[in-house]
Amino acid sequence: MSPHGVVDRPGPFCTIQDFGRRTGRRAGLAPGGAMDQRAYLWANRLLGNEPAAPALEVTLGGFALRFAVDTVVAITGEGCAATLDGVETGTWRTVRAQPGQLLRLGYGSTGMRTYVAFPGGLEATTAFGSASAVVRDGMPGLLGRCLRPGEPLRWHAPDYRCPVRRLPDELIPPVPDSLSLPLVTGYEWLDFAAADRRRVFDAGWTVDPASDRTATRLAGPALNTGPRVLDSTPLVDGTVQVTGDGSPLVFMRDRPTIGGYAKLGSVDPIALDTLAQARPGTAVRFVRAEPQALRSALARRESFFGIGQAH
Amino acid sequence: MITFPGPVSALVTLPVPADRDGIARVLGLERFARDALPDVRATIPAFNRLLIESSPHSWDPEEVEALLTAAAKECIRGTPPEPETGEPVSLPVCYDPDLAPDLADLAAGKGLSVAELARLHSRTAYVVLATGFAPGFAYLGDLDPRIAMPRLPTPRRRVEAGSVGIADRRTGIYPAAGPGGWRLIGRVPPALFADATERISRFRPGGTVEFRAIDRKSYQAECG
């Protein structure tokens, strides 16, 4: 089967991702999936794909793809400057490519992750209902590893054509210099000392360079590590856990399903998209969440993109 | 006790011990929640807790709390329903100091021979109290108090696949190589964890796991 494109350079961390593994949570499988779901969903939307079609997640640029067919792709997200044969294309849009042309996603000035979607979605190995690579666990999306130079890619509808589609500027999410993360307090929240509970909302942290797809680690004032948790507790997306040295971390897509440290609650699931684009050093504060407002926003997103039906 | 750790999730903690009886009650509550609540997307039973995740379209926290409070009260009364967990899982373990770096020290510290420690570890029919941490990892209990020890103060950077560890009153098998802080007392032939699907689906909460001691020769034979 001849490829529709070949990865010339994958960059520091390029994986196949979709909307994540909805099943297997009970057996300990990480949800996985695109770190910035909003950017990923828009990439598929621009091509008229199924919302959860497999796409590429490129981290901090350094990526190049040589096309073997006349086709269309969509590029969304942050963290890169996109060119086709050296001509700047911009992002949050579809790009038509000819055989032999080279799409480069160079290192950009803001953000962390860019999505490249392909018409019909990438052909990819799936396991437990998803093509998302969880590199730590060796779950599919090319056997749970990062893409390599020379990796052949195929997608389901290379002949798809559409006029250039761009996301209107007002819909492109900004990449802020500092983040306010809505926090739903829960888990062992009430067992933390009152001084710590105040500090959570009064203090500020920065995104630590040791952050990855498993967790965004926060550097800054230490919290008392709270109560000792005897048995591990099931986690939700965006759970904020306080590790042994008193630093909070926010669990991201490749998180474990249960955790043994004391937890403050969880971050607004939609705010995780913005957090996924925050470079090390970005200032982060927690603000009190209003759960009903978060539910309404989640419901609107699910209806708009056609996602989230029960599994 | 019911708390809401996220905008569309509820965590129920039953006031029961985290043992065979406790996880059976949690699994009873899980069945009720899946039937009674609309649009349940995921449930995770673990020890004496149950996490329920649902849909933002249908989640009414007051209604959920009322339903789950009533159900939790029912679940802690009487005899818990028998969980649907399939056949017991039986795994061979080689208790050899060469394969288990904490075995000799732990036995010495407890005033036991390696063989006695192996016997105390392999004579219990354990129950799966939770799955998670890594895909295919199961928290098994309860460990005989005579061999219980807290986890290592500093986790090892690398634990080999198939390693059998203990931590407090729990024991478990590392299904893949990686960092880990449990004290290592034996090894299951890693070939038993080679198939990802089998590895991930082997243990089910509430199920029974038995270990049978094998010698080094049989271990090598199983390793192929």
Interface residues (C-beta under 8 A of the other chain):
Chain A: R22 G24 R25 R26 A27 G28 L29 A30 A127 F128 R136 D137 G138 M139 V184 G186 Y187 L230 D231 S232 T233 P234 L235 V236 D237 G238 T239 P256 T257 I258 K263 G265 S266 D268 P269 A289 P291 L294 R295 S296 L298 A299 E302 S303 G308 A310 H311
Chain B: T3 F4 P5 G6 P7 V8 S9 L11 A18 D39 V40 R41 A42 T43 I44 P45 A46 F47 N48 R49 L50 L51 E53 S55 P56 H57 W59 P61 L129 A130 T131 G132 F133 A134 P135 G136 F137 Y139 D168 A176 G178 A196 T197 I200 S201 F203 P205
